[in-house]
Amino acid sequence: MSKTHHHAPTAPSTPLLSIADGVATLTLNRPAHRNRLEDIDLRTLLQHCAHINADTSVRVVVLTANTHGHPKPVFCAGYHIGGFDHEAHDPNFFEQIPDAIAALRPITICALNGSVYGGATDLFLACDLRVAVEGIELRMPATALGLHYYPSGLQRYISRLGASAAKRAFLTARPFTAEQLWNTGCLEALTNPAEFAGTVEQLVQDVRALAPLAVQATKQSLNEIATGTYNLPALRAREALTAQSADFAEGRRSFAERRKPVFSGH
């Protein structure tokens, strides 16, 4: 399997997208500016999300950052604050990006290889699974800047971190250490730098091996349940679809034959 997502290029640019062997890698790529997000980066991320959803070969998405040259790695410093003062600024635009990441069809993994701040914390939380490297921190300074955060971001904070940790994030603006993040249960793994790439790769492999139809339908249902937007007939229809699928037949055969399944996504 390709490991291209562990080798981000160093030339600064808008976020990069690479796709290989069923894995799409999104890389934030402004290392000289601590990977801050500008409006063009947000528009590019939306385009990348649309491209990923249209490519049915993609089973896993990895969101990471180019931290080349950082003495203390920063995954993302958040939205470029100067953008708030631009006369064309749309106050509701930013939230479209984490919403789009949360709604992606494939399973998403945030490979948090540096500290994360401001609105970028919602990109981290919008992913389905999260792996972090030791020594990082997360900080949400919205109320320290005088801002009430947007509803879907607040919902994700509560859903992923729990109400108490969400209140700590917004009502104190104090940073979370990596260990405090781990204690919320939002991380699949917390590793040292030497083991980080291998830990992410193993998680990618494990998710990629699952039955695509079942895991993607289940993700959709879990997201709807978490936001209170599900309806029972839709969940039952997905259940019935997977029960009648070629993948479930293959899963049963492979279990009986004691071999790894070969899923087609149908």
C-alpha positions as CSV (number, residue, x, y, z in Angstrom):
1,M,0.0,0.0,0.0
2,S,1.2,3.5,-0.7
3,K,2.6,5.5,2.2
4,T,2.6,8.8,0.4
5,H,0.6,10.4,3.2
6,H,3.7,10.2,5.5
7,H,5.8,12.3,3.1
8,A,4.2,15.7,2.6
9,P,6.0,18.0,0.2
10,T,7.5,21.2,1.6
11,A,6.6,23.8,-1.0
12,P,3.8,26.0,0.6
13,S,0.4,25.8,-1.2
14,T,-3.2,25.2,-0.8
15,P,-4.2,21.8,0.8
16,L,-2.9,18.8,-1.3
17,L,-4.9,15.8,-2.3
18,S,-3.3,12.5,-3.2
19,I,-5.2,9.2,-3.9
20,A,-3.6,5.8,-4.0
21,D,-4.8,2.2,-3.3
22,G,-8.2,3.3,-1.9
23,V,-6.7,5.9,0.4
24,A,-7.1,9.7,-0.1
25,T,-4.7,11.9,1.8
26,L,-5.5,15.6,2.5
27,T,-2.4,17.6,3.6
28,L,-2.5,21.1,5.0
29,N,0.5,22.8,3.4
30,R,1.4,26.2,4.7
31,P,4.2,25.2,7.1
32,A,5.8,28.7,7.1
33,H,2.5,30.1,8.5
34,R,1.8,27.1,10.9
35,N,-0.7,25.8,8.3
36,R,-3.2,28.6,9.0
37,L,-6.3,28.4,6.9
38,E,-7.0,31.1,4.3
39,D,-10.2,31.4,2.3
40,I,-8.6,29.8,-0.7
41,D,-7.6,26.9,1.4
42,L,-11.1,26.4,2.6
43,R,-12.5,26.5,-1.0
44,T,-9.8,24.0,-2.0
45,L,-10.7,21.6,0.9
46,L,-14.4,21.8,-0.3
47,Q,-13.3,20.9,-3.8
48,H,-11.2,18.0,-2.5
49,C,-14.1,16.7,-0.5
50,A,-16.3,16.7,-3.6
51,H,-13.6,14.9,-5.5
52,I,-13.3,12.2,-2.8
53,N,-17.0,11.6,-2.6
54,A,-17.2,11.2,-6.4
55,D,-14.3,8.6,-6.4
56,T,-15.9,5.4,-5.3
57,S,-12.5,3.7,-5.0
58,V,-11.7,5.7,-1.9
59,R,-12.4,3.9,1.3
60,V,-10.3,5.9,3.8
61,V,-9.4,9.5,4.0
62,V,-6.4,10.8,6.1
63,L,-6.2,14.4,7.1
64,T,-2.8,15.6,8.1
65,A,-0.4,18.5,7.8
66,N,3.1,19.5,6.5
67,T,5.0,20.5,9.7
68,H,8.4,20.7,8.0
69,G,10.7,23.2,9.8
70,H,8.5,23.5,12.9
71,P,10.5,23.3,16.1
72,K,7.2,22.5,17.8
73,P,4.9,21.0,15.2
74,V,1.7,22.8,14.4
75,F,-1.0,20.9,12.5
76,C,-3.0,24.1,12.0
77,A,-3.0,27.5,13.7
78,G,-6.7,28.0,12.7
79,Y,-8.4,30.4,10.4
80,H,-6.3,33.4,9.4
81,I,-7.8,36.1,11.6
82,G,-7.3,38.8,9.1
83,G,-10.0,37.2,7.0
84,F,-12.6,38.3,9.5
85,D,-11.9,41.9,8.5
86,H,-12.2,41.4,4.8
87,E,-15.3,43.1,3.4
88,A,-16.2,40.0,1.4
89,H,-16.0,37.8,4.5
90,D,-18.9,35.4,4.8
91,P,-19.3,34.6,8.6
92,N,-21.0,31.3,7.7
93,F,-18.5,30.0,5.2
94,F,-15.9,28.4,7.5
95,E,-18.4,25.9,9.0
96,Q,-19.1,24.4,5.6
97,I,-15.6,22.8,5.6
98,P,-15.8,20.7,8.8
99,D,-19.4,19.9,7.9
100,A,-18.2,18.6,4.5
101,I,-15.4,16.6,6.2
102,A,-17.9,15.1,8.7
103,A,-20.3,14.2,5.8
104,L,-17.6,12.5,3.6
105,R,-18.7,9.0,2.4
106,P,-15.4,7.2,3.3
107,I,-14.1,6.8,6.8
108,T,-11.9,9.7,7.9
109,I,-8.8,9.6,10.1
110,C,-7.1,12.8,11.4
111,A,-3.4,12.2,11.7
112,L,-2.8,15.0,14.2
113,N,1.0,15.5,13.8
114,G,1.1,18.8,15.6
115,S,-0.9,21.2,17.8
116,V,-4.2,22.5,16.6
117,Y,-6.0,25.8,17.3
118,G,-9.2,27.7,16.7
119,G,-11.4,26.6,13.8
120,A,-9.0,23.9,12.9
121,T,-9.9,22.0,16.0
122,D,-13.3,21.4,14.3
123,L,-11.5,19.8,11.3
124,F,-9.9,17.4,13.8
125,L,-13.2,16.7,15.5
126,A,-15.0,16.3,12.1
127,C,-13.0,13.2,11.4
128,D,-14.3,9.8,12.4
129,L,-11.1,8.6,14.0
130,R,-8.1,10.5,15.4
131,V,-4.5,9.6,16.1
132,A,-2.3,12.2,17.9
133,V,1.4,12.5,18.6
134,E,2.6,13.2,22.1
135,G,3.4,16.7,23.1
136,I,0.7,18.5,21.1
137,E,-2.0,20.7,22.4
138,L,-5.5,21.8,21.4
139,R,-6.9,25.2,22.1
140,M,-10.2,26.9,21.3
141,P,-9.9,30.7,21.8
142,A,-13.3,31.7,20.4
143,T,-14.6,33.4,23.5
144,A,-11.2,34.9,24.3
145,L,-11.6,36.7,20.9
146,G,-15.3,37.6,21.6
147,L,-16.9,35.1,19.3
148,H,-19.8,32.7,19.8
149,Y,-19.0,29.5,17.8
150,Y,-21.3,28.1,15.1
151,P,-23.9,25.5,16.1
152,S,-22.5,22.4,14.2
153,G,-19.1,23.0,15.7
154,L,-20.5,23.2,19.2
155,Q,-22.4,20.0,18.5
156,R,-19.2,18.2,17.4
157,Y,-17.4,19.4,20.5
158,I,-20.1,17.9,22.8
159,S,-20.4,14.7,20.7
160,R,-16.7,14.0,20.5
161,L,-15.4,15.4,23.8
162,G,-18.4,15.4,26.1
163,A,-20.2,18.3,27.6
164,S,-17.7,18.9,30.4
165,A,-14.7,19.0,28.2
166,A,-16.6,21.2,25.6
167,K,-17.4,23.6,28.4
168,R,-13.7,23.6,29.5
169,A,-12.7,24.4,25.9
170,F,-15.1,27.3,25.3
171,L,-15.6,28.7,28.8
172,T,-11.9,28.9,29.9
173,A,-10.1,29.0,26.5
174,R,-7.4,27.0,28.2
175,P,-5.4,24.5,26.1
176,F,-5.8,20.8,26.3
177,T,-2.6,18.7,26.6
178,A,-2.4,15.5,24.5
179,E,-3.0,13.5,27.7
180,Q,-6.2,15.5,28.5
181,L,-7.4,14.9,25.0
182,W,-6.7,11.2,25.4
183,N,-8.8,11.2,28.6
184,T,-11.8,12.5,26.7
185,G,-11.9,9.3,24.7
186,C,-11.7,11.2,21.3
187,L,-8.4,9.6,20.3
188,E,-7.8,6.1,18.8
189,A,-4.1,6.4,19.7
190,L,-1.6,8.7,21.3
191,T,1.9,7.8,20.2
192,N,5.5,9.1,20.3
193,P,6.9,10.6,17.1
194,A,8.8,7.5,16.1
195,E,5.7,5.3,16.2
196,F,3.2,7.9,14.8
197,A,3.4,7.1,11.1
198,G,3.2,3.3,11.7
199,T,0.2,3.7,14.0
200,V,-1.6,5.8,11.4
201,E,-0.7,3.3,8.7
202,Q,-2.0,0.3,10.7
203,L,-5.3,2.1,11.4
204,V,-5.7,2.9,7.7
205,Q,-5.1,-0.7,6.9
206,D,-7.6,-1.9,9.5
207,V,-10.3,0.4,8.2
208,R,-9.6,-0.3,4.6
209,A,-10.1,-4.0,5.2
210,L,-13.7,-3.5,6.3
211,A,-16.7,-4.1,4.1
212,P,-17.1,-0.7,2.3
213,L,-20.9,-0.8,1.9
214,A,-21.5,-1.8,5.6
215,V,-18.9,0.6,7.1
216,Q,-20.0,3.6,5.1
217,A,-23.7,3.0,5.7
218,T,-23.0,2.5,9.4
219,K,-21.0,5.7,9.5
220,Q,-23.9,7.6,8.0
221,S,-26.3,6.1,10.6
222,L,-24.0,6.9,13.5
223,N,-23.7,10.5,12.3
224,E,-27.4,10.9,12.1
225,I,-28.0,9.3,15.5
226,A,-25.3,11.6,17.0
227,T,-27.0,14.7,15.6
228,G,-30.6,13.6,16.3
229,T,-31.4,13.6,12.6
230,Y,-32.0,9.9,12.0
231,N,-35.2,8.2,11.1
232,L,-35.7,4.5,11.8
233,P,-36.9,3.5,8.3
234,A,-33.7,4.8,6.7
235,L,-31.6,2.8,9.2
236,R,-33.6,-0.3,8.6
237,A,-33.2,0.1,4.9
238,R,-29.4,0.3,5.2
239,E,-29.5,-2.7,7.5
240,A,-31.5,-4.7,4.9
241,L,-29.2,-3.5,2.0
242,T,-26.1,-4.8,3.7
243,A,-27.9,-8.1,4.8
244,Q,-28.6,-8.8,1.1
245,S,-25.2,-7.6,-0.2
246,A,-22.5,-9.6,-1.9
247,D,-20.1,-8.3,0.7
248,F,-22.1,-9.9,3.5
249,A,-22.1,-13.2,1.6
250,E,-18.4,-12.9,1.1
251,G,-17.9,-12.1,4.8
252,R,-19.8,-15.3,5.8
253,R,-17.9,-17.4,3.2
254,S,-14.5,-16.1,4.3
255,F,-15.3,-16.6,8.0
256,A,-16.3,-20.3,7.3
257,E,-13.2,-20.8,5.1
258,R,-10.9,-19.0,7.6
259,R,-9.5,-16.6,5.1
260,K,-9.4,-12.8,4.7
261,P,-12.5,-11.5,2.9
262,V,-12.3,-9.8,-0.5
263,F,-15.0,-7.1,-0.5
264,S,-16.3,-5.5,-3.6
265,G,-18.4,-2.8,-2.0
266,H,-21.7,-4.3,-3.4
